[in-house]
Amino acid sequence: MSSDSTSRRPGIRSLIDRVGYHHLLASTLVLVTATILLGVAAKATGSGLACEANWPQCDAGPYNLFPANLPSFYEWFHRFVAMFAGFAIIGSAVSAWRSPTVDRRVTALVVLGMILTPIQVVLGWQTVAQYTMDILSLHFWTAVLIFALFVIATVLVWEHRLQARHVTGALALGAVAVPLHVLFSPPVITELTEYSPTVQMIQYGVTLAVVAAAIVAPMIGRWHLEDDRLTGYLSGTGVLALVVVFLGRQTGMTFNAALDLFYVVTAGLLLVAFLAGIYLVRRTS
């Protein structure tokens, strides 16, 4: 791209030069993660129907813009952070689209995330207007998809700083996260204590960690490991991780002993797969 074309976009270039697009994208990923976890907190505390079921307004202050009580605050704060996450998503997409230095694969990912964002906003509105299980599931999985898109994009822009040892780190994250995912799942945790809002936030935080591990390990492995069979194994482990996340979500939506058992067994297989992956990567390295 010509220097004249670049000079006509000083705002975008100066923003990326000062902050660095990789830092902008990482910050957006943090905001997306925070929005998801705050949404879980709002749902778990029963605050999704707070704010007197108003959306996007709340139930106090000028024009009903502010929360009137603690349940309303949970829902209001979730929306507040989601607003900044939305701005960050749009900013990341526009910056990538207009900058000649950003990988076109990254641009495609963040633009898709930007397209999904208004859909997610509408689904958030529908959780207040209808609050049905189908709407809640769509709202959750759309959020996970946006999270996954930004994880992939973030890994791509940080590629120059990632090494083979980060494959082991991602697998270790997954190996730690899987037992916690099972421990804090409804079939297990309800035998020990209540499925409280705090427990739910921890479980969904661990869920995002499993998703991130499932994405990061195969991506970096493809760049830095010369064993095609090992990279294929890591990809298979990533697919299994996504199956475990899906099953874990289902166990919280329905009471089915067979499904609970299948989830626990699959999670056990995933843990073994992560540990075996660590061993194989270390031996190959």
C-alpha positions as CSV (number, residue, x, y, z in Angstrom):
1,M,0.0,0.0,0.0
2,S,1.3,3.4,-0.9
3,S,2.7,5.9,1.6
4,D,0.0,8.4,0.4
5,S,-2.7,5.9,1.3
6,T,-1.2,5.4,4.8
7,S,-0.8,9.2,5.4
8,R,-4.5,9.7,4.8
9,R,-5.2,7.6,7.9
10,P,-3.1,9.3,10.6
11,G,-5.6,8.6,13.3
12,I,-5.5,4.8,12.8
13,R,-1.8,4.6,12.3
14,S,-1.0,6.8,15.3
15,L,-3.3,4.7,17.5
16,I,-1.6,1.5,16.5
17,D,1.9,3.0,16.7
18,R,1.3,4.3,20.2
19,V,-0.5,1.3,21.7
20,G,0.5,-1.6,19.4
21,Y,-2.3,-3.6,17.7
22,H,-1.3,-6.7,19.6
23,H,-1.9,-4.9,22.9
24,L,-5.2,-3.4,21.6
25,L,-6.4,-6.9,20.7
26,A,-5.3,-8.5,24.0
27,S,-7.1,-5.7,25.9
28,T,-10.3,-6.4,23.8
29,L,-10.0,-10.1,24.7
30,V,-9.8,-9.3,28.4
31,L,-13.0,-7.1,28.1
32,V,-14.8,-9.9,26.2
33,T,-13.8,-12.4,28.9
34,A,-15.0,-10.0,31.7
35,T,-18.3,-9.4,29.9
36,I,-18.9,-13.2,29.7
37,L,-18.1,-13.8,33.4
38,L,-20.2,-10.8,34.5
39,G,-23.1,-12.1,32.4
40,V,-22.8,-15.4,34.3
41,A,-22.8,-13.5,37.6
42,A,-26.0,-11.6,36.5
43,K,-27.7,-14.9,35.6
44,A,-26.5,-16.8,38.7
45,T,-27.7,-14.1,41.0
46,G,-31.1,-13.9,39.2
47,S,-30.2,-10.3,38.1
48,G,-31.0,-11.0,34.5
49,L,-34.5,-9.9,35.1
50,A,-33.5,-7.0,37.4
51,C,-33.7,-3.4,36.3
52,E,-37.4,-4.0,36.2
53,A,-36.8,-6.0,33.0
54,N,-35.8,-2.7,31.3
55,W,-33.3,-2.8,28.5
56,P,-30.9,-1.0,27.9
57,Q,-32.1,1.2,30.7
58,C,-32.3,0.2,34.4
59,D,-34.6,1.1,37.3
60,A,-33.3,4.3,38.9
61,G,-31.7,7.7,38.3
62,P,-32.2,10.1,35.4
63,Y,-34.0,8.3,32.5
64,N,-33.7,5.0,34.5
65,L,-30.0,4.8,33.6
66,F,-28.7,3.6,37.0
67,P,-29.4,0.6,39.3
68,A,-31.7,0.9,42.2
69,N,-30.5,-2.1,44.3
70,L,-27.8,-4.8,44.4
71,P,-29.4,-7.2,41.9
72,S,-30.0,-4.4,39.5
73,F,-26.3,-3.4,40.0
74,Y,-25.1,-6.8,38.8
75,E,-27.1,-6.5,35.6
76,W,-26.3,-2.9,35.1
77,F,-22.5,-3.5,35.6
78,H,-22.6,-6.4,33.2
79,R,-24.2,-4.1,30.6
80,F,-21.7,-1.3,31.4
81,V,-18.6,-3.5,30.8
82,A,-20.3,-5.1,27.7
83,M,-20.6,-1.6,26.3
84,F,-16.9,-1.0,26.6
85,A,-16.2,-4.5,25.2
86,G,-18.4,-3.6,22.2
87,F,-16.5,-0.4,21.6
88,A,-13.2,-2.3,21.9
89,I,-14.4,-4.9,19.4
90,I,-15.5,-2.3,16.9
91,G,-12.2,-0.4,17.4
92,S,-10.2,-3.6,16.9
93,A,-12.1,-4.4,13.7
94,V,-11.9,-0.9,12.2
95,S,-8.2,-0.6,13.1
96,A,-7.5,-4.0,11.5
97,W,-9.6,-3.2,8.4
98,R,-7.9,0.2,7.8
99,S,-4.3,-0.7,8.7
100,P,-2.0,-2.2,6.0
101,T,0.2,-3.8,8.7
102,V,-2.4,-6.1,10.2
103,D,-2.6,-9.7,9.0
104,R,-5.7,-10.2,6.8
105,R,-6.6,-13.4,8.7
106,V,-6.7,-11.3,11.9
107,T,-8.9,-8.7,10.1
108,A,-11.3,-11.4,9.0
109,L,-11.6,-12.8,12.5
110,V,-12.2,-9.5,14.3
111,V,-14.6,-8.2,11.6
112,L,-16.6,-11.4,12.1
113,G,-16.5,-10.8,15.8
114,M,-17.8,-7.3,15.2
115,I,-20.6,-8.6,13.0
116,L,-21.6,-11.1,15.8
117,T,-21.6,-8.3,18.4
118,P,-25.0,-6.7,17.5
119,I,-26.5,-10.2,17.3
120,Q,-25.2,-10.8,20.8
121,V,-26.6,-7.5,21.9
122,V,-30.1,-8.5,20.6
123,L,-29.8,-11.9,22.3
124,G,-28.9,-10.0,25.5
125,W,-32.1,-8.0,25.1
126,Q,-34.1,-11.1,24.5
127,T,-32.8,-12.7,27.8
128,V,-34.5,-9.8,29.5
129,A,-37.6,-9.8,27.3
130,Q,-38.2,-13.6,27.3
131,Y,-35.6,-15.4,29.5
132,T,-36.1,-18.8,27.8
133,M,-33.5,-21.6,27.9
134,D,-33.1,-21.4,24.1
135,I,-32.3,-17.7,24.2
136,L,-29.9,-18.2,27.1
137,S,-28.1,-20.9,25.3
138,L,-27.8,-18.9,22.1
139,H,-26.6,-15.9,24.1
140,F,-23.9,-18.1,25.8
141,W,-22.6,-19.9,22.7
142,T,-22.5,-16.7,20.7
143,A,-20.4,-15.2,23.5
144,V,-18.1,-18.2,23.4
145,L,-17.7,-17.9,19.6
146,I,-16.8,-14.3,19.9
147,F,-14.3,-15.2,22.6
148,A,-12.8,-18.0,20.5
149,L,-12.5,-15.6,17.5
150,F,-10.5,-13.1,19.6
151,V,-8.3,-15.8,21.1
152,I,-7.4,-17.0,17.6
153,A,-6.8,-13.4,16.4
154,T,-4.7,-12.6,19.5
155,V,-2.5,-15.7,19.1
156,L,-2.0,-14.7,15.4
157,V,-0.8,-11.2,16.3
158,W,1.5,-12.5,19.0
159,E,2.9,-15.2,16.8
160,H,6.3,-13.6,16.6
161,R,6.7,-13.9,20.4
162,L,5.4,-17.4,20.9
163,Q,7.6,-20.5,21.1
164,A,7.3,-24.2,21.4
165,R,7.3,-23.9,25.2
166,H,4.0,-22.1,25.0
167,V,2.5,-25.2,23.6
168,T,3.3,-27.0,26.9
169,G,2.0,-24.0,28.8
170,A,-1.3,-24.2,27.0
171,L,-1.6,-27.9,27.6
172,A,-0.7,-27.4,31.3
173,L,-3.5,-24.8,31.6
174,G,-5.9,-27.3,30.1
175,A,-4.7,-30.1,32.4
176,V,-5.3,-27.8,35.5
177,A,-8.6,-26.5,34.2
178,V,-10.3,-29.9,33.3
179,P,-10.4,-31.3,36.9
180,L,-11.7,-27.9,38.1
181,H,-14.3,-27.9,35.3
182,V,-15.6,-31.2,36.6
183,L,-15.3,-30.3,40.3
184,F,-17.4,-27.2,39.9
185,S,-19.9,-28.8,37.5
186,P,-23.5,-29.2,38.8
187,P,-23.4,-33.0,39.1
188,V,-20.3,-32.9,41.3
189,I,-20.4,-29.6,43.2
190,T,-24.0,-30.1,44.3
191,E,-22.9,-33.2,46.2
192,L,-20.5,-31.0,48.3
193,T,-22.2,-27.6,48.4
194,E,-24.7,-25.4,46.6
195,Y,-24.2,-24.3,43.0
196,S,-23.8,-20.7,44.2
197,P,-23.1,-17.6,41.9
198,T,-19.4,-17.7,43.0
199,V,-19.2,-21.4,42.0
200,Q,-20.8,-20.7,38.6
201,M,-18.4,-17.9,37.9
202,I,-15.5,-20.1,38.7
203,Q,-16.8,-22.9,36.5
204,Y,-17.4,-20.6,33.5
205,G,-14.0,-19.0,34.0
206,V,-12.5,-22.5,33.9
207,T,-14.6,-23.2,30.8
208,L,-13.0,-20.3,29.0
209,A,-9.6,-21.6,30.1
210,V,-10.3,-25.0,28.5
211,V,-11.5,-23.3,25.3
212,A,-8.4,-21.2,25.2
213,A,-6.1,-24.2,25.7
214,A,-8.0,-26.1,23.0
215,I,-7.2,-23.3,20.6
216,V,-3.7,-22.1,21.6
217,A,-1.9,-25.4,21.8
218,P,-2.7,-26.7,18.2
219,M,-2.0,-23.2,16.7
220,I,1.4,-22.8,18.2
221,G,2.2,-26.4,17.7
222,R,1.6,-26.1,14.0
223,W,4.2,-23.3,13.8
224,H,6.9,-24.7,16.1
225,L,6.6,-28.5,16.1
226,E,8.0,-30.4,13.1
227,D,6.1,-33.6,13.9
228,D,2.9,-33.7,11.8
229,R,1.4,-36.5,13.8
230,L,1.9,-34.6,17.0
231,T,0.3,-31.5,15.6
232,G,-2.6,-33.7,14.5
233,Y,-2.8,-35.1,18.0
234,L,-3.0,-31.6,19.5
235,S,-5.8,-30.7,17.1
236,G,-7.7,-33.8,18.1
237,T,-7.2,-32.9,21.8
238,G,-8.6,-29.4,21.0
239,V,-11.7,-31.0,19.5
240,L,-12.2,-33.2,22.5
241,A,-11.9,-30.2,24.8
242,L,-14.7,-28.4,22.9
243,V,-16.9,-31.6,23.3
244,V,-16.2,-31.5,27.1
245,V,-17.2,-27.9,27.3
246,F,-20.4,-28.6,25.4
247,L,-21.2,-31.6,27.7
248,G,-20.4,-29.5,30.8
249,R,-22.9,-26.9,29.7
250,Q,-25.5,-29.6,29.1
251,T,-25.2,-31.1,32.6
252,G,-26.1,-27.7,34.0
253,M,-29.2,-27.4,31.8
254,T,-30.7,-30.8,32.5
255,F,-30.7,-33.7,35.0
256,N,-29.6,-36.9,33.3
257,A,-27.4,-39.4,35.1
258,A,-26.2,-41.0,31.8
259,L,-25.2,-37.6,30.4
260,D,-23.4,-36.7,33.7
261,L,-21.5,-40.0,33.6
262,F,-20.6,-39.5,29.9
263,Y,-19.3,-35.9,30.7
264,V,-17.1,-37.1,33.6
265,V,-15.6,-39.9,31.5
266,T,-15.0,-37.6,28.5
267,A,-13.4,-35.1,30.8
268,G,-11.1,-37.8,32.2
269,L,-10.0,-38.8,28.7
270,L,-9.3,-35.1,28.0
271,L,-7.2,-34.8,31.1
272,V,-5.1,-37.9,30.0
273,A,-4.9,-36.4,26.5
274,F,-3.5,-33.1,27.9
275,L,-1.0,-34.8,30.1
276,A,0.1,-37.1,27.3
277,G,0.4,-34.0,25.0
278,I,2.7,-32.3,27.5
279,Y,5.0,-35.4,27.6
280,L,5.0,-35.7,23.8
281,V,5.8,-32.1,23.2
282,R,8.5,-32.0,25.8
283,R,10.1,-35.1,24.3
284,T,9.9,-33.7,20.8
285,S,11.3,-30.3,21.8
